[in-house]
Amino acid sequence: MLVVQSTQNLTLERSLMRILSGIQPTGRFHWGNYFGAIRQYIELQTEHEGFYFIANLHALTTIRDAELLRQLTYDAALDLLALGLDPDKATLFVQSDVPEVCQLTWLLMTGTPMGLLERCHAFKEKKSKGLTADAGLFNYPVLMAADILAYDANWVPVGQDQVQHIEVCRDLALSFNHHFGEAFILPEARVLASAAKVPGTDGEKMSKSYNNTIGIFEDEKAVRKKIMRIQTDSRPMEASKDPETDHLFQLFQLMGSEQDIADMAHLYRQGGFGYGQIKKALADASENYFAAARDKRRELESRPDTVRDILSTGAKCARKQAAAVLARVETACGIRSKTLA
């Protein structure tokens, strides 16, 4: 329960820490999404109070097809639920179903220095490549800050390369609190130490940007075909190989059993095998690893009303929390009368 004693003395009465994270529906989830982030979110829901959202407003910076965005948003909900996100343990909702976040974004933007946004990674990267960056991308970190602050999140699980977003969020919250009194809870980045660096089919980091992904729920024949095409080196079959430096082994290590991983590492070190043998083992391991999630997704596909009800219930819960935060912030900065707070 949130208790506001005054805008100068804000306290939270909770038995659990609140975790907040969002994931963009810019494409179907792949192995990198799962082992790099989603798996950790699902584990955290058993320990803490989780608010997880599908960031369709953020996706508008790259997707310009309305039907595609709607479908990817729904697919993201199906995928997350199939992979183990439990609506009885965590709040799952679609970002745009909580309009209070956009209102909060404007309040934060009025105090956001231009220089701060110009130093943010996504904008700098596009600018350095000579690409056009629109206002949505430029102000992306402010919307992200509003996403976090709207729910009084304590922790935001991120990879090391995303820590800057949390630092920006904290800067904006601290600035607002300095001018108007203690209105925002300051979140902390929870760097996912257990997050795996997942190599793609070309050996580089798996990313939609590199077109080197393997989808979690892709057709199994298509997955197997992609695995068999994974690039490998040209060392002879009889040569001993270090498993820790081989991207096929790194992928197998994510999905194989403990004994299978040990046996595979031994095989690498003794040599006398072909990469085709490893690829087949990886394909078998991936099918087994995601089998339950595939079954769960097929079952959810047959019950679309259940999925929509989950998202609707999640949005109501998220809106209630965001509305309380927005009222507190508007009162603090003078947008709302104290008598209406």
N, C-alpha and C positions, 0 to 999 in steps of 0.2 A: 504494500500500500504506500502511495506517495503522500508525504506529509509536508506541507509548506507552512513553516512557522513565520517567515517573512522573506522578502526577496533578498535579505542580507544573511539569512540563516536557514539554508535549505538542507534538509536531511531526508534520507530514504530509509524506510523500514522494510527490509526484505530479508528473507532467509537465504536467498540465492543471488549470485551475481547475474546481471543481465548481459547476455551476448547478443550482438547485432551484426548481421552480415547480409549482403545482397549479391545476387549474381545476374549478369546480363543475359537476356535471351537473344543473343546475336547469332546463334547457331545451335545445333544440337550438341549436347554435352559429350565430351570425349574423355579418354583415359586421363589426360592431363588435368582436366577439371575435377575429376573424381579424386584421384590420388593426391593432387595438389591442394585441394580445398574441401570439396563436398564431404569426403570421408571424415575429415576432422570436425566439420559442423555437426554431422550426425552423432559423432562420439560425444561432443560437448552438450548435446541436448539432454543427456542423461544426468549431467552434473550441475547444469545451470539453467536459468530461464532464458530460452532462446527466442529471438525475433528474427525471422529469415524472410527476405522479400525477393521477388523477381523484379529486377530493375528495368522495367520497360521504358521509363522516361529517359534513363541514360542511354538506352539502345537507340533512341531517336537520333542520336548524333551520327549513327552509321546506317540505320535502316530507313529506307524511304518507300517501303511497300507496306501498306496498311494491313492487307490480309496476311502477309508473311509475318509481320510483327505479332498479330493476334494469334496465329498458329504457333509460333515459337514460344510465346508466353504460356500458352496452354500446355505445349509439350514440356516446357521447363517444370511446370507444376507436376505433370505426370511423372517425369523423370525423377524429381526430388522425392516424391512420395514412394515411388517404386524402389529407390535406392535406400530407403529406410528413414526418411524424415517422418516423424510421428506427430500428427496434429494434436495428440493428447499430451505431448510433452513440449512441443514448440509451436509458436505462432507462425504460420505460413501465409503470406499475402502478396498481392500485386502492388507494386509501388504506386501506381497511378490511382489506386483505390483509396489513397489517403491524401486528399488535396491539402490538408494542413501542412504537409511537407513543403509544398510550393509556396504557401504563404510565409512559412518560416524562412525559406530560401531568400525571399526579398528582404526580410528584416536583416538577415546576415549580410546580404550584398551591399546594403547601405553603409556598412562599416568595413568592407573588404578592400584592402589596398590593391591597386592594379598590379604593382610590382610583385606582390605575393603570387598572383595568378600567372603572371608572365614567367615565373620561375618553376612552375609545375611541369612535371615530366611530359605529359601527353601533349600539351601545347607547345613546349619547346621542341619536342621531337618532330612534330608536323612542320613547325616553322623552319627547323634546320634542314628539312628535306624539300623546302620550297613548296609545300602543299598548302592549300587553303584551309584555314582553321576558322570555323564559324563561332558565333557567340556562345552556342551551346557547349562546345568543347572548352572554350575559354573559361566559362563559369561552372564547368563540370564539378570542380572541387567544392564549390559552395553548395550545390545541390547534394553532394555526397556528405558534406558536413551537416546539412539539415536532416538527411536520412538518419544520421547517427544521433544527433542531439534531440530529435523529436521523440525518442523513446527512452530517454535517460539511460542510455547504454553505458555500462561500466567498461566492458571489454569489446574490442573489435578484432576478431581473428583475421590476420592478413599475412601475406608473404613478405619477405624482407623488402622487396621492391615496391611494396605499397605502403610502407610506414609513413612516407611523406604525406599521404592523404590524411592520416590521423593527426600528424603534426599540424597540418593546415586547419583541420577541424578544431583542435585545441587552441590554436592561435586566435581563431575567430570567436570561440566561446570565451576565452580569457579577455579579449578586447571588449566584447559585449558586457561581460560581468564587471569589467573595470568602469565602464561608462554608466551602467544602469543598475549595478548591484548584482548579487549572486543569483542569476537566473538559470544558468546551465550547469548540469553535472559534467565534469570533465572526463571524457573517455580515455582509455588507455589502449594502445595497440597490444594485441596478444600475438606475437610472432609465432607462426606455426612451425615449431622446430621439427615436428614429425612430418611436415609436408614433403612429399617426394618430388624430386625434379625428374619429370617424366620425359624421356627422349621420344621424338617423333619418328616417323618412318625414314627420315633422312639422317637421323642421329642428332639433330639439333633439338632444342626444347620444343615439345609438342605445343602447337599453337595454330589456331585457325588462320592467323596472319601468314603463316608459312605453308599452309595447305599440306600439312604433314600429320594430320590427326587420324586417330582410329576411334570411331564413335562407340559409345557404350551400348547403344541399342540399334546399331546398324545391323543389317541382315548378316547372319553368321557366315554365309558364304563370302560376302563382300569383305567382312573382317578378316577371314582366313586368307583371302587373296591379297589384301593389303599387307598382312604379316609376311607372306611369302615373298613380297616385293621389297621388304625392308633392306636398305643398303648395308652391305657388310664389307669387310676388308678382304684382301686377296691372299692371306696367309695359307700355306698348305695345310691339308687335313691333319697331317701327323704332328704339326707344331703345337706345343703347349701354349695356352693363352691365359692371360690374367682376366678372370671373370669381372673383377671390379671396374675395369676400364672398357668393358664391352656393353654397348647399349642393348643388345638382345638379352643379355643376362640381367641387366638392370630392369628391364620390363618383366622378365620372368620372375624376378625376385619379388615383385609387387603382388603376384597372384599365385605363385606356387606354394605348396605346403612347406613346412620347415624341413622335412626330410627330403622332399624333391629339390629344394634349393641347395641343400648340402650335397646331394648327389650330382646336381648340375655343376656346381662349383668344382667338384672333384673331376668331373669329365673335362671341364675346360683346362684344368691344370695338367691332366695327363695327356691331353691331345688325342688325335685319332678319331676325329668326328667331323662331320660336315655341318655347315650352318643350316642346311635344310632340315636336319634332325632337330636343331634347337628351335627353329621356327615352327615346326609341327608341334613340339612340346608346348611352346608359348601359346599357339592357337588353342590347343586342348585345354590348357590351364585357364585361358581367358573365358572360354565357353563355360567351364565349370564354375569359375569365380562369379560371373554375372548371371548364372542360370536362374537363381531365385528372384533376382531383380527383374529379369525378363518376364518371368511368369507373373510377378506382381503387376508389372506394367500392363500386360495383356488383360489382366482381371480389371484393372482400373479403367482401361479403355472402354470396357463394356458398361461402366457405371459413370458416365460423364457428369450426371447430376451430383453424385457424391463428391467428385473433385471440385465442382463449382461451389458446393456447400462448404467445403473445407476452406476454400479461398474467401468466401463471403464471411464466414465466421472469423477467420483470421483478420480480415480487413476491419471488421467491427471492433475487435479487440485492439488492433493497432490504432484505429482512429480515436478510440477512447483515450488511449495513452497520449497520442499526439495532440489531441484537443486540449488536454490538461496542461501539457508543456507550452503549447501556443498561447493559451490564456495567461499563463504565468509570465511568459516573455513579453506579450503585448502589454500587460499591466506594468511590467518593469520599465518599458521604454515609452509609455504614455499613449500607446495606440488604443488601449482599452481602459475604461474608467475602473477605478478600484472597486466601485460599488457593483460592477458587473462581473468581476473576476470570480 
